Amino acid sequence: MVDSHLHFRPFGGRPVPFEELNGYLNKSGVHHASIYGIGQMLPVDSDCTYYLNCPGTPVVPSMKNDFANAVNYMEAKPKDPDLALSMTFMDLNHPETIPPGIALYDKEFPGMFRWAGEVNLVKQALFPNHHTSATSENIKNWAPFMKVLRDRGIPITIHSDLGNDKEPLKYLHLMEETLRRYPQNKIVWAHMGLSKELSTMDPDEHIAIMTRLLDAHPELNLDLSWRVLEDQYFSKPGVRQKYAAFLDRYPTRAIPGTDFVASRDKDYSVYEQELEVTSRINKALGDKAFRHIALGQNYFRLLGLKKEAPEVCGAE
């Protein structure tokens, strides 16, 4: 029903056309999606479409993708799928630039942006492209724009790597400080903090950290997007059952997504595969978690939609 983490625009190069991507959603039965741009764009004079192929090329926050998404949305006015525009321009290392940016969005597209992110607190994959992690001082200075999001009930999806295989918890303190400073903001932790750089963490340790933070911070939600979760964790023997049991204990605290990046070198078959892979965990969930996660109830709640996911019928 829901793809809460879908990049309608690529890092660089041509995107899949807006109407074509909506067709992917219709064809696959997805009726609700968040329209992420990608705030961190390759330079306009770069031939690259993916930052990993261009180490040394700076990838910096920009408004271009958000504006393109908003214009495309206004022109198409889709009813199904129901799409939520997201502000992805936010540079968490320079928070003073964010309130004026939101004001510009308000002027140009009043009331249209209902989500924020995916924004990067720390993303190790971008380090070769001049990205650096935000600091504790940066996080402290988020207060003005976090208040705007809080007052409007806008969720923010934050990419914040836990760490890497050498130091699995190297960056955990950054998300902990974010949650401590902004306990009333709707914060969605992208990919549960996992990444390609962290492929060998003990699942029990990871689940214990997620459990501790969910218990301590009622507004924290987990994002289950990106096939890295399935490929590096859920698919290992005995591990899927552990994560399913964890999600069954917290059925109202996670949302699904593909993390598909709509560059023109991809087509429906790629989206279909990523949707299937990122949805495999749903088969292991109990009925309540399945309804809230896979059928969209948690996503509807975060967006403040007056919509109810269908109930799951009991087996006869």
NORRA-V437280 format. One record per residue. N is the residue number from 1. SS is DSSP state (~ for helix, > for strand, _ for the rest). PHI is phi in degrees with one decimal (none if undefined). D_CENTER is the distance of its C-alpha to the mean C-alpha in whole Angstrom. Layout:
<<N,SS,PHI,D_CENTER> <N,SS,PHI,D_CENTER>>
//
This chain:
<<1,_,none,16> <2,>,-131.5,12> <3,>,-123.9,10> <4,>,-82.5,7> <5,>,-140.5,5> <6,>,-133.2,8> <7,>,-89.3,9> <8,_,-71.9,13> <9,_,-127.8,14> <10,_,-89.4,15> <11,_,-66.6,15> <12,_,-165.4,19> <13,_,79.7,21> <14,_,-80.2,22> <15,>,-91.2,19> <16,_,-63.8,19> <17,_,-54.9,21> <18,~,-54.7,19> <19,~,-65.8,22> <20,~,-65.3,21> <21,~,-65.8,18> <22,~,-59.3,18> <23,~,-64.0,21> <24,~,-59.6,19> <25,~,-66.3,17> <26,~,-58.4,21> <27,~,-65.7,22> <28,~,-95.7,20> <29,_,83.7,20> <30,_,-88.8,16> <31,_,-106.6,17> <32,>,-140.9,14> <33,>,-154.0,11> <34,>,-93.8,9> <35,>,-89.4,10> <36,>,-85.7,8> <37,_,-83.5,11> <38,_,-139.6,11> <39,_,-64.0,12> <40,>,-95.9,14> <41,>,-108.0,17> <42,>,-71.5,20> <43,_,-58.5,23> <44,_,-65.2,24> <45,_,-92.3,27> <46,_,-87.7,25> <47,_,-86.7,26> <48,_,-79.1,23> <49,_,-113.2,20> <50,_,-140.3,18> <51,~,-61.2,18> <52,~,-64.3,19> <53,~,-83.3,22> <54,_,-135.1,23> <55,_,-60.1,23> <56,_,95.5,25> <57,_,-82.0,24> <58,_,-66.7,22> <59,>,-121.7,18> <60,>,-125.3,18> <61,>,-60.5,16> <62,_,-152.9,17> <63,_,-90.7,17> <64,~,-55.5,19> <65,~,-67.1,16> <66,~,-64.6,15> <67,~,-65.5,19> <68,~,-62.8,19> <69,~,-62.0,16> <70,~,-64.4,18> <71,~,-64.3,21> <72,~,-61.5,21> <73,~,-64.5,19> <74,~,-63.8,23> <75,~,-73.2,25> <76,~,-83.8,23> <77,_,44.8,23> <78,_,-69.4,22> <79,_,-98.8,22> <80,_,-141.0,21> <81,_,-77.4,18> <82,>,-81.5,17> <83,>,-115.0,14> <84,>,-113.6,13> <85,>,-67.4,13> <86,>,-123.2,10> <87,>,-86.2,12> <88,_,-112.4,10> <89,_,-75.9,14> <90,_,-64.6,14> <91,_,-98.4,16> <92,_,-69.2,15> <93,_,-82.1,19> <94,_,-132.1,20> <95,~,-63.8,19> <96,~,-64.6,23> <97,~,-84.6,21> <98,~,-78.8,19> <99,~,-56.8,21> <100,~,-62.0,23> <101,~,-64.6,20> <102,~,-62.3,19> <103,~,-61.6,23> <104,~,-65.1,23> <105,~,-61.7,20> <106,~,-60.5,22> <107,~,-70.7,25> <108,~,-81.8,24> <109,_,-136.8,22> <110,_,-58.7,23> <111,_,72.4,21> <112,_,-88.8,19> <113,>,-90.5,15> <114,>,-113.6,14> <115,>,-141.6,10> <116,>,-132.6,9> <117,>,100.0,7> <118,>,-76.8,5> <119,>,-119.3,8> <120,>,-103.6,10> <121,>,-81.2,12> <122,>,-152.3,14> <123,_,-133.3,13> <124,~,-61.2,16> <125,~,-60.8,16> <126,~,-93.4,16> <127,~,-56.2,19> <128,~,-66.2,22> <129,~,-109.2,20> <130,_,77.3,21> <131,_,-80.7,18> <132,_,-127.4,19> <133,_,-68.0,17> <134,_,-67.9,18> <135,_,-106.6,21> <136,~,-59.2,22> <137,~,-66.2,24> <138,~,-57.8,21> <139,~,-59.0,19> <140,~,-57.5,22> <141,_,-84.2,22> <142,_,-72.7,19> <143,~,-48.4,21> <144,~,-62.0,22> <145,~,-77.4,19> <146,~,-65.7,17> <147,~,-65.8,20> <148,~,-59.0,20> <149,~,-62.0,16> <150,~,-63.9,18> <151,~,-62.7,21> <152,~,-94.3,19> <153,_,69.4,17> <154,_,-89.6,14> <155,>,-72.6,10> <156,>,-127.7,8> <157,>,-94.4,5> <158,>,-114.8,7> <159,>,-86.8,7> <160,>,-143.2,11> <161,_,-60.1,13> <162,_,-65.1,15> <163,_,171.9,18> <164,_,-141.1,20> <165,_,-62.3,22> <166,_,-77.9,25> <167,_,-133.3,23> <168,_,-60.3,21> <169,_,-116.9,20> <170,_,-56.9,21> <171,_,-112.6,18> <172,~,-57.1,18> <173,~,-59.8,20> <174,~,-69.0,17> <175,~,-69.9,15> <176,~,-60.3,18> <177,~,-68.0,19> <178,~,-58.8,16> <179,~,-67.2,17> <180,~,-67.5,20> <181,~,-78.7,21> <182,_,-128.7,18> <183,_,-67.8,19> <184,_,-99.1,19> <185,_,-81.3,15> <186,_,-77.9,13> <187,>,-105.4,10> <188,>,-109.3,7> <189,>,-90.3,7> <190,~,-61.0,5> <191,~,60.6,7> <192,~,53.9,10> <193,~,80.7,11> <194,_,-86.0,12> <195,>,-163.8,13> <196,_,-64.2,16> <197,_,-76.0,18> <198,>,-123.6,18> <199,_,-107.8,19> <200,_,-122.9,22> <201,_,-67.1,21> <202,_,-64.3,23> <203,~,-56.0,21> <204,~,-63.7,23> <205,~,-67.0,23> <206,~,-61.8,19> <207,~,-63.0,19> <208,~,-63.4,22> <209,~,-66.4,19> <210,~,-60.3,17> <211,~,-61.1,19> <212,~,-59.9,21> <213,~,-74.0,18> <214,~,-63.8,17> <215,~,-65.9,21> <216,~,-84.1,21> <217,_,-133.2,19> <218,_,-61.6,18> <219,_,-92.1,16> <220,>,-76.1,13> <221,>,-129.2,11> <222,>,-107.8,9> <223,>,-101.3,6> <224,_,-100.2,8> <225,_,-77.8,7> <226,_,87.0,9> <227,_,-68.4,13> <228,~,-57.1,13> <229,~,-62.3,13> <230,~,-70.6,16> <231,~,-67.4,18> <232,~,-98.2,18> <233,~,-130.2,18> <234,~,-57.8,18> <235,_,-80.0,21> <236,_,-74.8,23> <237,_,-54.6,27> <238,_,80.8,26> <239,~,-81.3,23> <240,~,-56.4,21> <241,~,-62.8,23> <242,~,-66.4,23> <243,~,-71.2,19> <244,~,-64.2,20> <245,~,-63.4,22> <246,~,-62.7,20> <247,~,-67.2,18> <248,~,-65.4,21> <249,~,-75.9,22> <250,_,-128.2,19> <251,_,-67.1,18> <252,_,-101.4,17> <253,_,-123.9,14> <254,>,-142.3,11> <255,>,-131.7,9> <256,_,-93.1,9> <257,_,-174.7,7> <258,_,-96.5,9> <259,_,65.8,7> <260,>,-67.6,10> <261,>,-109.4,12> <262,_,-84.6,15> <263,>,-84.4,17> <264,_,-67.4,21> <265,_,-79.5,22> <266,_,-113.9,20> <267,_,-140.1,21> <268,~,-59.2,20> <269,~,-61.5,21> <270,~,-70.6,19> <271,~,-60.9,16> <272,~,-58.3,18> <273,~,-66.9,18> <274,~,-66.5,15> <275,~,-64.7,14> <276,~,-64.6,17> <277,~,-66.1,16> <278,~,-73.7,13> <279,~,-94.7,15> <280,~,-60.0,18> <281,~,-60.9,17> <282,~,-61.7,18> <283,~,-64.8,21> <284,~,-92.3,22> <285,_,-82.7,21> <286,_,-73.1,23> <287,~,-60.0,24> <288,~,-66.9,22> <289,~,-65.3,19> <290,~,-61.0,19> <291,~,-64.2,20> <292,~,-74.0,17> <293,~,-93.3,14> <294,~,-67.4,15> <295,_,-90.1,17> <296,_,100.2,15> <297,~,-59.2,17> <298,~,-65.4,14> <299,~,-63.7,12> <300,~,-60.5,15> <301,~,-63.6,16> <302,~,-61.1,13> <303,~,-83.9,14> <304,_,71.9,17> <305,_,-81.1,19> <306,_,-87.7,22> <307,_,-138.2,21> <308,_,-115.3,22> <309,_,-67.2,21> <310,_,-63.2,24> <311,_,-73.0,26> <312,_,-91.4,26> <313,_,-74.7,30> <314,_,-71.9,31> <315,_,-69.4,33> <316,_,-94.3,37>>
//
